[in-house]
Amino acid sequence: MSTGTHAGTEVAESVAADLPEDADQWSAKLRHAAVDALPPQRLLPDRQPAYVASWIYVFGVVTIAALVLVIITGMVLAIFGPTWWHLSSTGLFVNSLHLWSVEVFFFAMVVHLWGKFFMAAWRGRRRATWITGVVAFVVSVGAAFTGYLSQQNFDSQWISTQAKDGINASGAGAIFNVTNFGQMLMWHIMLLPLVVVLLVGVHVLLVRRRGVVPPFAPSDRSAGDTEGASTAEPIPTEES
């Protein structure tokens, strides 16, 4: 029985391999588009350019690592609830981890954005990469704001009462009530984190597709070169 089944499988695979691929099928089109946009050697490269060893390239990875810790600690807090993170020593510890991972996340992201801004990271058809990074930062600010409103302590009460007047003046208070704990909690643990993770995922895929932005090539005359030495070779970039 096993021999017959194995032989039947081989015949089926052979027949399927001999059939011409129908290029009009949506699955084939989607597969080819995905491979063309993100070939395996770019999606999981074995090597990176030498300039990636510079410290300024570290903060993007630090941001992602902090985001992972934010999500993990946030899931634990969501499971056990406000009473646990206010009264339990373990809950207070996890809440502190969540807070400080958010602090590291924003610190690393701000340094990452400023570093890429001064490097003109939108060069080389990388505009979408830059835009997704900036939008992810803006959405993260909203996620952090709703997180402060979800603390269920005097800080969150003070922040909500101070913020509601400004939000009501803009006309958004009718649909975004900062004094409504349930609404702010759902924004904080469901909607905004989902958008942030999606944007970060797209951002990383675009980095893999377009490559890491290189630094500017050295000028023809460096500060210490007063005798007109040979021009430094331009730094190679990955193909688009």
Phi, psi and omega in degrees: 000316181294323179295318179294320179295318180296318179294320178296323178295319179296320179296316180297318179294323180293318179296317180296324180290329181281342181288135176292141182287133179277104184292345181276351180288141183294329179294320179292319179296318180294320180296314180294321179296320180294318180291322179293320182284321183227075176296152185304324182291340175266326181293320178229076183287150177275332183227158176233158176300157185298328184290346179293343177290349178294148185297333184293338180275356183281331191290336174295316178292322178298321178299315179294319179297318178294323178297320177299317179293323176300315182293317181296310180294325177295322177296320179295317178297321180293328181290316187267336172090172186299320181300320181293315184282352176262327188252330182275139177296322176294320178296320177297322179294314180295321178297321177294320176300319179297315181297311184286333173291327174294319179299314179296320179302311183287322177300311181294323181291320179296314177298319179299315181293315179295319179299317180287332176295313181287345174267001183052062188293353178276001178295157175066044178061037180250023181298317180296325177297315180295317183295316180296326176294317180294316180295322177298322178295316181297316179294325178296326176298317177297322178295320178293321179298313178293334175293318176297324180287344183262007184290334183062048174217185183294330177298312181294324178295316180294316180298317182293319181291328178284327184278334188295326181294316178294319180291321177295325179295331179278350180091358182273351183296340181291332182244347181232087184266105185288346177270358179267103184300316181299316180294315181295324179295319179293321174299321187283322186258350183239294191289301186293317176299325178297318179293318180298313181297320178297315180295318179296320178298315177296320179300314180295319178296323177292323176297318179293326182285313184269346182089162178287133183295131180278158173291166177295144178293147179300149179288167182296327180236109179282169184297326183266002182257099182255357183248013175070050177291171183297145181289139179294147179292141179295149180285126181292147178240158177287148179292146179285000000 
